[in-house]
């Protein structure tokens, strides 16, 4: 069976391990769960993750990293 998830980069690190990478469903339903790719900690639901990507304050360097990583994985 094919894995129906993808990895993206969050602006905020995981509180458990510090990783910025998360695993989300490729379907992108607003109520789908989001997990840390490194330690599998539950990070929230996709709609919260999407809102954080749009509104989280970040430096120019952080914005460019996220843009490059998330574009490459899509």
PDB file with SEQRES, HELIX, SHEET and CRYST1 records, atoms N, CA, C and O in Angstrom:
SEQRES   1 A   74  UNK UNK UNK UNK UNK UNK UNK UNK UNK UNK UNK UNK UNK          
SEQRES   2 A   74  UNK UNK UNK UNK UNK UNK UNK UNK UNK UNK UNK UNK UNK          
SEQRES   3 A   74  UNK UNK UNK UNK UNK UNK UNK UNK UNK UNK UNK UNK UNK          
SEQRES   4 A   74  UNK UNK UNK UNK UNK UNK UNK UNK UNK UNK UNK UNK UNK          
SEQRES   5 A   74  UNK UNK UNK UNK UNK UNK UNK UNK UNK UNK UNK UNK UNK          
SEQRES   6 A   74  UNK UNK UNK UNK UNK UNK UNK UNK UNK                          
HELIX    1 AA1 UNK A   46  UNK A   55  1                                  10    
HELIX    2 AA2 UNK A   60  UNK A   73  1                                  14    
SHEET    1 AA1 4 UNK A   5  UNK A   9  0                                        
SHEET    2 AA1 4 UNK A  21  UNK A  25 -1                                        
SHEET    3 AA1 4 UNK A  33  UNK A  36 -1                                        
SHEET    4 AA1 4 UNK A  42  UNK A  45 -1                                        
CRYST1    1.000    1.000    1.000  90.00  90.00  90.00 P 1           1          
ATOM      1  N   UNK A   1       0.838  -1.183   0.000  1.00  0.00           N  
ATOM      2  CA  UNK A   1       0.000   0.000   0.000  1.00  0.00           C  
ATOM      3  C   UNK A   1       0.884   1.248   0.000  1.00  0.00           C  
ATOM      4  O   UNK A   1       1.896   1.290   0.699  1.00  0.00           O  
ATOM      5  N   UNK A   2       0.518   2.231  -0.757  1.00  0.00           N  
ATOM      6  CA  UNK A   2       1.286   3.456  -0.903  1.00  0.00           C  
ATOM      7  C   UNK A   2       1.094   4.357   0.302  1.00  0.00           C  
ATOM      8  O   UNK A   2      -0.012   4.473   0.830  1.00  0.00           O  
ATOM      9  N   UNK A   3       2.174   4.994   0.739  1.00  0.00           N  
ATOM     10  CA  UNK A   3       2.110   5.961   1.833  1.00  0.00           C  
ATOM     11  C   UNK A   3       1.445   7.231   1.313  1.00  0.00           C  
ATOM     12  O   UNK A   3       1.916   7.818   0.339  1.00  0.00           O  
ATOM     13  N   UNK A   4       0.371   7.657   1.939  1.00  0.00           N  
ATOM     14  CA  UNK A   4      -0.369   8.835   1.495  1.00  0.00           C  
ATOM     15  C   UNK A   4      -0.025  10.058   2.326  1.00  0.00           C  
ATOM     16  O   UNK A   4      -0.892  10.888   2.605  1.00  0.00           O  
ATOM     17  N   UNK A   5       1.232  10.174   2.721  1.00  0.00           N  
ATOM     18  CA  UNK A   5       1.647  11.347   3.489  1.00  0.00           C  
ATOM     19  C   UNK A   5       2.837  12.017   2.801  1.00  0.00           C  
ATOM     20  O   UNK A   5       3.522  11.422   1.968  1.00  0.00           O  
ATOM     21  N   UNK A   6       3.053  13.267   3.178  1.00  0.00           N  
ATOM     22  CA  UNK A   6       4.188  14.025   2.664  1.00  0.00           C  
ATOM     23  C   UNK A   6       4.819  14.790   3.811  1.00  0.00           C  
ATOM     24  O   UNK A   6       4.174  15.041   4.829  1.00  0.00           O  
ATOM     25  N   UNK A   7       6.075  15.160   3.646  1.00  0.00           N  
ATOM     26  CA  UNK A   7       6.777  15.930   4.669  1.00  0.00           C  
ATOM     27  C   UNK A   7       6.853  17.384   4.251  1.00  0.00           C  
ATOM     28  O   UNK A   7       7.111  17.707   3.092  1.00  0.00           O  
ATOM     29  N   UNK A   8       6.621  18.258   5.228  1.00  0.00           N  
ATOM     30  CA  UNK A   8       6.736  19.705   5.029  1.00  0.00           C  
ATOM     31  C   UNK A   8       7.534  20.284   6.178  1.00  0.00           C  
ATOM     32  O   UNK A   8       7.794  19.601   7.169  1.00  0.00           O  
ATOM     33  N   UNK A   9       7.920  21.539   6.048  1.00  0.00           N  
ATOM     34  CA  UNK A   9       8.687  22.223   7.090  1.00  0.00           C  
ATOM     35  C   UNK A   9       7.816  23.263   7.762  1.00  0.00           C  
ATOM     36  O   UNK A   9       7.229  24.120   7.101  1.00  0.00           O  
ATOM     37  N   UNK A  10       7.736  23.182   9.097  1.00  0.00           N  
ATOM     38  CA  UNK A  10       6.967  24.138   9.891  1.00  0.00           C  
ATOM     39  C   UNK A  10       7.884  25.277  10.333  1.00  0.00           C  
ATOM     40  O   UNK A  10       9.087  25.071  10.494  1.00  0.00           O  
ATOM     41  N   UNK A  11       7.332  26.472  10.530  1.00  0.00           N  
ATOM     42  CA  UNK A  11       8.143  27.578  11.028  1.00  0.00           C  
ATOM     43  C   UNK A  11       8.589  27.371  12.477  1.00  0.00           C  
ATOM     44  O   UNK A  11       9.647  27.861  12.872  1.00  0.00           O  
ATOM     45  N   UNK A  12       7.800  26.656  13.266  1.00  0.00           N  
ATOM     46  CA  UNK A  12       8.151  26.425  14.668  1.00  0.00           C  
ATOM     47  C   UNK A  12       8.662  25.007  14.850  1.00  0.00           C  
ATOM     48  O   UNK A  12       8.180  24.086  14.192  1.00  0.00           O  
ATOM     49  N   UNK A  13       9.628  24.821  15.733  1.00  0.00           N  
ATOM     50  CA  UNK A  13      10.172  23.482  15.958  1.00  0.00           C  
ATOM     51  C   UNK A  13       9.256  22.626  16.832  1.00  0.00           C  
ATOM     52  O   UNK A  13       8.410  23.145  17.560  1.00  0.00           O  
ATOM     53  N   UNK A  14       9.436  21.334  16.748  1.00  0.00           N  
ATOM     54  CA  UNK A  14       8.716  20.399  17.608  1.00  0.00           C  
ATOM     55  C   UNK A  14       9.135  20.642  19.060  1.00  0.00           C  
ATOM     56  O   UNK A  14      10.329  20.757  19.336  1.00  0.00           O  
ATOM     57  N   UNK A  15       8.182  20.721  19.993  1.00  0.00           N  
ATOM     58  CA  UNK A  15       8.537  20.943  21.389  1.00  0.00           C  
ATOM     59  C   UNK A  15       9.284  19.760  22.014  1.00  0.00           C  
ATOM     60  O   UNK A  15       9.965  19.926  23.026  1.00  0.00           O  
ATOM     61  N   UNK A  16       9.163  18.578  21.422  1.00  0.00           N  
ATOM     62  CA  UNK A  16       9.820  17.400  21.979  1.00  0.00           C  
ATOM     63  C   UNK A  16      11.246  17.202  21.483  1.00  0.00           C  
ATOM     64  O   UNK A  16      12.131  16.844  22.260  1.00  0.00           O  
ATOM     65  N   UNK A  17      11.479  17.438  20.162  1.00  0.00           N  
ATOM     66  CA  UNK A  17      12.804  17.126  19.615  1.00  0.00           C  
ATOM     67  C   UNK A  17      13.476  18.291  18.873  1.00  0.00           C  
ATOM     68  O   UNK A  17      14.669  18.226  18.580  1.00  0.00           O  
ATOM     69  N   UNK A  18      12.725  19.347  18.571  1.00  0.00           N  
ATOM     70  CA  UNK A  18      13.310  20.509  17.908  1.00  0.00           C  
ATOM     71  C   UNK A  18      13.296  20.468  16.386  1.00  0.00           C  
ATOM     72  O   UNK A  18      13.751  21.413  15.741  1.00  0.00           O  
ATOM     73  N   UNK A  19      12.783  19.391  15.801  1.00  0.00           N  
ATOM     74  CA  UNK A  19      12.729  19.281  14.342  1.00  0.00           C  
ATOM     75  C   UNK A  19      11.657  20.206  13.769  1.00  0.00           C  
ATOM     76  O   UNK A  19      10.621  20.428  14.396  1.00  0.00           O  
ATOM     77  N   UNK A  20      11.909  20.736  12.589  1.00  0.00           N  
ATOM     78  CA  UNK A  20      10.926  21.575  11.894  1.00  0.00           C  
ATOM     79  C   UNK A  20      10.108  20.772  10.896  1.00  0.00           C  
ATOM     80  O   UNK A  20       9.133  21.291  10.353  1.00  0.00           O  
ATOM     81  N   UNK A  21      10.474  19.518  10.638  1.00  0.00           N  
ATOM     82  CA  UNK A  21       9.801  18.681   9.644  1.00  0.00           C  
ATOM     83  C   UNK A  21       8.561  18.028  10.242  1.00  0.00           C  
ATOM     84  O   UNK A  21       8.588  17.525  11.365  1.00  0.00           O  
ATOM     85  N   UNK A  22       7.462  18.044   9.468  1.00  0.00           N  
ATOM     86  CA  UNK A  22       6.221  17.399   9.877  1.00  0.00           C  
ATOM     87  C   UNK A  22       5.716  16.501   8.759  1.00  0.00           C  
ATOM     88  O   UNK A  22       6.059  16.687   7.591  1.00  0.00           O  
ATOM     89  N   UNK A  23       4.900  15.529   9.132  1.00  0.00           N  
ATOM     90  CA  UNK A  23       4.288  14.619   8.177  1.00  0.00           C  
ATOM     91  C   UNK A  23       2.795  14.921   8.141  1.00  0.00           C  
ATOM     92  O   UNK A  23       2.129  14.924   9.176  1.00  0.00           O  
ATOM     93  N   UNK A  24       2.276  15.174   6.950  1.00  0.00           N  
ATOM     94  CA  UNK A  24       0.856  15.483   6.767  1.00  0.00           C  
ATOM     95  C   UNK A  24       0.286  14.595   5.669  1.00  0.00           C  
ATOM     96  O   UNK A  24       1.021  14.081   4.826  1.00  0.00           O  
ATOM     97  N   UNK A  25      -1.019  14.421   5.689  1.00  0.00           N  
ATOM     98  CA  UNK A  25      -1.692  13.655   4.651  1.00  0.00           C  
ATOM     99  C   UNK A  25      -1.629  14.417   3.334  1.00  0.00           C  
ATOM    100  O   UNK A  25      -1.748  15.642   3.322  1.00  0.00           O  
ATOM    101  N   UNK A  26      -1.444  13.712   2.233  1.00  0.00           N  
ATOM    102  CA  UNK A  26      -1.439  14.348   0.911  1.00  0.00           C  
ATOM    103  C   UNK A  26      -2.810  14.915   0.557  1.00  0.00           C  
ATOM    104  O   UNK A  26      -2.918  15.776  -0.316  1.00  0.00           O  
ATOM    105  N   UNK A  27      -3.857  14.438   1.230  1.00  0.00           N  
ATOM    106  CA  UNK A  27      -5.219  14.874   0.953  1.00  0.00           C  
ATOM    107  C   UNK A  27      -5.458  16.300   1.455  1.00  0.00           C  
ATOM    108  O   UNK A  27      -6.258  17.033   0.872  1.00  0.00           O  
ATOM    109  N   UNK A  28      -4.776  16.700   2.527  1.00  0.00           N  
ATOM    110  CA  UNK A  28      -4.852  18.049   3.107  1.00  0.00           C  
ATOM    111  C   UNK A  28      -6.244  18.406   3.625  1.00  0.00           C  
ATOM    112  O   UNK A  28      -6.692  19.543   3.479  1.00  0.00           O  
ATOM    113  N   UNK A  29      -6.930  17.429   4.233  1.00  0.00           N  
ATOM    114  CA  UNK A  29      -8.197  17.725   4.887  1.00  0.00           C  
ATOM    115  C   UNK A  29      -7.925  18.582   6.114  1.00  0.00           C  
ATOM    116  O   UNK A  29      -6.957  18.326   6.829  1.00  0.00           O  
ATOM    117  N   UNK A  30      -8.752  19.594   6.380  1.00  0.00           N  
ATOM    118  CA  UNK A  30      -8.504  20.496   7.507  1.00  0.00           C  
ATOM    119  C   UNK A  30      -8.413  19.807   8.863  1.00  0.00           C  
ATOM    120  O   UNK A  30      -7.732  20.309   9.756  1.00  0.00           O  
ATOM    121  N   UNK A  31      -9.087  18.662   9.039  1.00  0.00           N  
ATOM    122  CA  UNK A  31      -9.073  17.996  10.341  1.00  0.00           C  
ATOM    123  C   UNK A  31      -8.082  16.835  10.432  1.00  0.00           C  
ATOM    124  O   UNK A  31      -8.093  16.100  11.419  1.00  0.00           O  
ATOM    125  N   UNK A  32      -7.223  16.653   9.420  1.00  0.00           N  
ATOM    126  CA  UNK A  32      -6.193  15.614   9.468  1.00  0.00           C  
ATOM    127  C   UNK A  32      -5.128  15.968  10.493  1.00  0.00           C  
ATOM    128  O   UNK A  32      -4.798  17.139  10.682  1.00  0.00           O  
ATOM    129  N   UNK A  33      -4.592  14.946  11.153  1.00  0.00           N  
ATOM    130  CA  UNK A  33      -3.560  15.151  12.167  1.00  0.00           C  
ATOM    131  C   UNK A  33      -2.205  15.394  11.514  1.00  0.00           C  
ATOM    132  O   UNK A  33      -1.912  14.858  10.445  1.00  0.00           O  
ATOM    133  N   UNK A  34      -1.380  16.214  12.176  1.00  0.00           N  
ATOM    134  CA  UNK A  34      -0.018  16.521  11.735  1.00  0.00           C  
ATOM    135  C   UNK A  34       0.939  15.995  12.802  1.00  0.00           C  
ATOM    136  O   UNK A  34       0.754  16.251  13.991  1.00  0.00           O  
ATOM    137  N   UNK A  35       1.968  15.254  12.367  1.00  0.00           N  
ATOM    138  CA  UNK A  35       2.927  14.650  13.284  1.00  0.00           C  
ATOM    139  C   UNK A  35       4.348  15.093  12.952  1.00  0.00           C  
ATOM    140  O   UNK A  35       4.665  15.369  11.795  1.00  0.00           O  
ATOM    141  N   UNK A  36       5.195  15.158  13.965  1.00  0.00           N  
ATOM    142  CA  UNK A  36       6.617  15.434  13.777  1.00  0.00           C  
ATOM    143  C   UNK A  36       7.224  14.262  13.008  1.00  0.00           C  
ATOM    144  O   UNK A  36       6.972  13.104  13.341  1.00  0.00           O  
ATOM    145  N   UNK A  37       8.018  14.556  11.991  1.00  0.00           N  
ATOM    146  CA  UNK A  37       8.654  13.499  11.196  1.00  0.00           C  
ATOM    147  C   UNK A  37       9.744  12.774  11.958  1.00  0.00           C  
ATOM    148  O   UNK A  37      10.030  11.613  11.665  1.00  0.00           O  
ATOM    149  N   UNK A  38      10.361  13.432  12.933  1.00  0.00           N  
ATOM    150  CA  UNK A  38      11.478  12.827  13.657  1.00  0.00           C  
ATOM    151  C   UNK A  38      11.044  11.953  14.828  1.00  0.00           C  
ATOM    152  O   UNK A  38      11.511  10.822  14.963  1.00  0.00           O  
ATOM    153  N   UNK A  39      10.154  12.469  15.677  1.00  0.00           N  
ATOM    154  CA  UNK A  39       9.794  11.737  16.899  1.00  0.00           C  
ATOM    155  C   UNK A  39       8.337  11.293  16.932  1.00  0.00           C  
ATOM    156  O   UNK A  39       7.908  10.665  17.900  1.00  0.00           O  
ATOM    157  N   UNK A  40       7.572  11.608  15.892  1.00  0.00           N  
ATOM    158  CA  UNK A  40       6.180  11.205  15.747  1.00  0.00           C  
ATOM    159  C   UNK A  40       5.246  11.839  16.786  1.00  0.00           C  
ATOM    160  O   UNK A  40       4.169  11.304  17.052  1.00  0.00           O  
ATOM    161  N   UNK A  41       5.642  12.955  17.364  1.00  0.00           N  
ATOM    162  CA  UNK A  41       4.787  13.681  18.296  1.00  0.00           C  
ATOM    163  C   UNK A  41       3.653  14.347  17.535  1.00  0.00           C  
ATOM    164  O   UNK A  41       3.869  14.928  16.471  1.00  0.00           O  
ATOM    165  N   UNK A  42       2.455  14.266  18.074  1.00  0.00           N  
ATOM    166  CA  UNK A  42       1.302  14.931  17.480  1.00  0.00           C  
ATOM    167  C   UNK A  42       1.510  16.439  17.578  1.00  0.00           C  
ATOM    168  O   UNK A  42       1.744  16.963  18.667  1.00  0.00           O  
ATOM    169  N   UNK A  43       1.424  17.149  16.432  1.00  0.00           N  
ATOM    170  CA  UNK A  43       1.666  18.599  16.407  1.00  0.00           C  
ATOM    171  C   UNK A  43       0.391  19.423  16.257  1.00  0.00           C  
ATOM    172  O   UNK A  43       0.422  20.637  16.462  1.00  0.00           O  
ATOM    173  N   UNK A  44      -0.725  18.794  15.905  1.00  0.00           N  
ATOM    174  CA  UNK A  44      -1.973  19.527  15.733  1.00  0.00           C  
ATOM    175  C   UNK A  44      -2.717  19.030  14.516  1.00  0.00           C  
ATOM    176  O   UNK A  44      -2.441  17.942  14.009  1.00  0.00           O  
ATOM    177  N   UNK A  45      -3.676  19.838  14.039  1.00  0.00           N  
ATOM    178  CA  UNK A  45      -4.433  19.461  12.854  1.00  0.00           C  
ATOM    179  C   UNK A  45      -3.985  20.312  11.670  1.00  0.00           C  
ATOM    180  O   UNK A  45      -3.389  21.375  11.843  1.00  0.00           O  
ATOM    181  N   UNK A  46      -4.279  19.831  10.476  1.00  0.00           N  
ATOM    182  CA  UNK A  46      -3.775  20.468   9.259  1.00  0.00           C  
ATOM    183  C   UNK A  46      -4.224  21.923   9.124  1.00  0.00           C  
ATOM    184  O   UNK A  46      -3.445  22.760   8.668  1.00  0.00           O  
ATOM    185  N   UNK A  47      -5.452  22.241   9.505  1.00  0.00           N  
ATOM    186  CA  UNK A  47      -5.918  23.628   9.374  1.00  0.00           C  
ATOM    187  C   UNK A  47      -5.086  24.569  10.243  1.00  0.00           C  
ATOM    188  O   UNK A  47      -4.822  25.702   9.839  1.00  0.00           O  
ATOM    189  N   UNK A  48      -4.663  24.117  11.442  1.00  0.00           N  
ATOM    190  CA  UNK A  48      -3.790  24.930  12.309  1.00  0.00           C  
ATOM    191  C   UNK A  48      -2.409  25.085  11.674  1.00  0.00           C  
ATOM    192  O   UNK A  48      -1.825  26.169  11.696  1.00  0.00           O  
ATOM    193  N   UNK A  49      -1.898  24.005  11.115  1.00  0.00           N  
ATOM    194  CA  UNK A  49      -0.598  24.020  10.455  1.00  0.00           C  
ATOM    195  C   UNK A  49      -0.609  24.999   9.279  1.00  0.00           C  
ATOM    196  O   UNK A  49       0.321  25.786   9.104  1.00  0.00           O  
ATOM    197  N   UNK A  50      -1.670  24.937   8.480  1.00  0.00           N  
ATOM    198  CA  UNK A  50      -1.799  25.822   7.322  1.00  0.00           C  
ATOM    199  C   UNK A  50      -1.858  27.288   7.757  1.00  0.00           C  
ATOM    200  O   UNK A  50      -1.249  28.152   7.127  1.00  0.00           O  
ATOM    201  N   UNK A  51      -2.590  27.560   8.827  1.00  0.00           N  
ATOM    202  CA  UNK A  51      -2.686  28.922   9.362  1.00  0.00           C  
ATOM    203  C   UNK A  51      -1.321  29.402   9.867  1.00  0.00           C  
ATOM    204  O   UNK A  51      -0.944  30.554   9.651  1.00  0.00           O  
ATOM    205  N   UNK A  52      -0.589  28.516  10.536  1.00  0.00           N  
ATOM    206  CA  UNK A  52       0.744  28.880  11.030  1.00  0.00           C  
ATOM    207  C   UNK A  52       1.690  29.202   9.878  1.00  0.00           C  
ATOM    208  O   UNK A  52       2.481  30.140   9.975  1.00  0.00           O  
ATOM    209  N   UNK A  53       1.621  28.442   8.798  1.00  0.00           N  
ATOM    210  CA  UNK A  53       2.472  28.726   7.635  1.00  0.00           C  
ATOM    211  C   UNK A  53       2.178  30.111   7.053  1.00  0.00           C  
ATOM    212  O   UNK A  53       3.090  30.808   6.607  1.00  0.00           O  
ATOM    213  N   UNK A  54       0.905  30.506   7.061  1.00  0.00           N  
ATOM    214  CA  UNK A  54       0.524  31.808   6.504  1.00  0.00           C  
ATOM    215  C   UNK A  54       0.849  32.975   7.424  1.00  0.00           C  
ATOM    216  O   UNK A  54       1.215  34.050   6.950  1.00  0.00           O  
ATOM    217  N   UNK A  55       0.722  32.780   8.730  1.00  0.00           N  
ATOM    218  CA  UNK A  55       0.771  33.919   9.638  1.00  0.00           C  
ATOM    219  C   UNK A  55       1.982  33.997  10.553  1.00  0.00           C  
ATOM    220  O   UNK A  55       2.225  35.048  11.146  1.00  0.00           O  
ATOM    221  N   UNK A  56       2.741  32.937  10.685  1.00  0.00           N  
ATOM    222  CA  UNK A  56       3.864  32.939  11.628  1.00  0.00           C  
ATOM    223  C   UNK A  56       4.923  33.952  11.212  1.00  0.00           C  
ATOM    224  O   UNK A  56       5.375  33.947  10.066  1.00  0.00           O  
ATOM    225  N   UNK A  57       5.323  34.826  12.144  1.00  0.00           N  
ATOM    226  CA  UNK A  57       6.396  35.767  11.816  1.00  0.00           C  
ATOM    227  C   UNK A  57       7.709  35.001  11.646  1.00  0.00           C  
ATOM    228  O   UNK A  57       8.017  34.094  12.420  1.00  0.00           O  
ATOM    229  N   UNK A  58       8.473  35.379  10.627  1.00  0.00           N  
ATOM    230  CA  UNK A  58       9.741  34.701  10.383  1.00  0.00           C  
ATOM    231  C   UNK A  58      10.715  35.637   9.690  1.00  0.00           C  
ATOM    232  O   UNK A  58      10.327  36.606   9.037  1.00  0.00           O  
ATOM    233  N   UNK A  59      11.959  35.325   9.848  1.00  0.00           N  
ATOM    234  CA  UNK A  59      12.997  36.110   9.197  1.00  0.00           C  
ATOM    235  C   UNK A  59      13.015  35.785   7.706  1.00  0.00           C  
ATOM    236  O   UNK A  59      12.415  34.801   7.271  1.00  0.00           O  
ATOM    237  N   UNK A  60      13.689  36.597   6.946  1.00  0.00           N  
ATOM    238  CA  UNK A  60      13.822  36.355   5.509  1.00  0.00           C  
ATOM    239  C   UNK A  60      14.517  35.014   5.264  1.00  0.00           C  
ATOM    240  O   UNK A  60      14.138  34.271   4.359  1.00  0.00           O  
ATOM    241  N   UNK A  61      15.523  34.714   6.064  1.00  0.00           N  
ATOM    242  CA  UNK A  61      16.250  33.452   5.923  1.00  0.00           C  
ATOM    243  C   UNK A  61      15.310  32.267   6.160  1.00  0.00           C  
ATOM    244  O   UNK A  61      15.304  31.316   5.378  1.00  0.00           O  
ATOM    245  N   UNK A  62      14.524  32.320   7.222  1.00  0.00           N  
ATOM    246  CA  UNK A  62      13.579  31.249   7.542  1.00  0.00           C  
ATOM    247  C   UNK A  62      12.531  31.102   6.439  1.00  0.00           C  
ATOM    248  O   UNK A  62      12.171  29.980   6.081  1.00  0.00           O  
ATOM    249  N   UNK A  63      12.042  32.209   5.900  1.00  0.00           N  
ATOM    250  CA  UNK A  63      11.041  32.184   4.838  1.00  0.00           C  
ATOM    251  C   UNK A  63      11.595  31.489   3.591  1.00  0.00           C  
ATOM    252  O   UNK A  63      10.908  30.677   2.970  1.00  0.00           O  
ATOM    253  N   UNK A  64      12.841  31.812   3.231  1.00  0.00           N  
ATOM    254  CA  UNK A  64      13.456  31.209   2.054  1.00  0.00           C  
ATOM    255  C   UNK A  64      13.688  29.706   2.238  1.00  0.00           C  
ATOM    256  O   UNK A  64      13.498  28.928   1.303  1.00  0.00           O  
ATOM    257  N   UNK A  65      14.094  29.305   3.432  1.00  0.00           N  
ATOM    258  CA  UNK A  65      14.299  27.885   3.705  1.00  0.00           C  
ATOM    259  C   UNK A  65      12.974  27.136   3.561  1.00  0.00           C  
ATOM    260  O   UNK A  65      12.908  26.115   2.877  1.00  0.00           O  
ATOM    261  N   UNK A  66      11.919  27.643   4.206  1.00  0.00           N  
ATOM    262  CA  UNK A  66      10.612  26.994   4.119  1.00  0.00           C  
ATOM    263  C   UNK A  66      10.103  26.921   2.689  1.00  0.00           C  
ATOM    264  O   UNK A  66       9.577  25.894   2.260  1.00  0.00           O  
ATOM    265  N   UNK A  67      10.258  27.999   1.964  1.00  0.00           N  
ATOM    266  CA  UNK A  67       9.787  28.039   0.577  1.00  0.00           C  
ATOM    267  C   UNK A  67      10.506  26.974  -0.254  1.00  0.00           C  
ATOM    268  O   UNK A  67       9.865  26.249  -1.015  1.00  0.00           O  
ATOM    269  N   UNK A  68      11.823  26.876  -0.116  1.00  0.00           N  
ATOM    270  CA  UNK A  68      12.599  25.909  -0.882  1.00  0.00           C  
ATOM    271  C   UNK A  68      12.267  24.462  -0.485  1.00  0.00           C  
ATOM    272  O   UNK A  68      12.080  23.610  -1.353  1.00  0.00           O  
ATOM    273  N   UNK A  69      12.196  24.193   0.789  1.00  0.00           N  
ATOM    274  CA  UNK A  69      11.933  22.834   1.260  1.00  0.00           C  
ATOM    275  C   UNK A  69      10.519  22.397   0.912  1.00  0.00           C  
ATOM    276  O   UNK A  69      10.324  21.290   0.409  1.00  0.00           O  
ATOM    277  N   UNK A  70       9.540  23.235   1.167  1.00  0.00           N  
ATOM    278  CA  UNK A  70       8.145  22.853   0.903  1.00  0.00           C  
ATOM    279  C   UNK A  70       7.855  22.753  -0.586  1.00  0.00           C  
ATOM    280  O   UNK A  70       7.024  21.942  -0.995  1.00  0.00           O  
ATOM    281  N   UNK A  71       8.516  23.553  -1.400  1.00  0.00           N  
ATOM    282  CA  UNK A  71       8.326  23.487  -2.848  1.00  0.00           C  
ATOM    283  C   UNK A  71       8.936  22.206  -3.409  1.00  0.00           C  
ATOM    284  O   UNK A  71       8.346  21.555  -4.271  1.00  0.00           O  
ATOM    285  N   UNK A  72      10.121  21.850  -2.914  1.00  0.00           N  
ATOM    286  CA  UNK A  72      10.824  20.654  -3.379  1.00  0.00           C  
ATOM    287  C   UNK A  72      10.028  19.399  -3.067  1.00  0.00           C  
ATOM    288  O   UNK A  72       9.990  18.475  -3.880  1.00  0.00           O  
ATOM    289  N   UNK A  73       9.387  19.349  -1.896  1.00  0.00           N  
ATOM    290  CA  UNK A  73       8.653  18.168  -1.468  1.00  0.00           C  
ATOM    291  C   UNK A  73       7.289  18.049  -2.133  1.00  0.00           C  
ATOM    292  O   UNK A  73       6.719  16.958  -2.159  1.00  0.00           O  
ATOM    293  N   UNK A  74       6.759  19.118  -2.660  1.00  0.00           N  
ATOM    294  CA  UNK A  74       5.402  19.078  -3.224  1.00  0.00           C  
ATOM    295  C   UNK A  74       5.378  18.446  -4.595  1.00  0.00           C  
ATOM    296  O   UNK A  74       4.314  18.337  -5.205  1.00  0.00           O  
TER     297      UNK A  74                                                      
END                                                                             
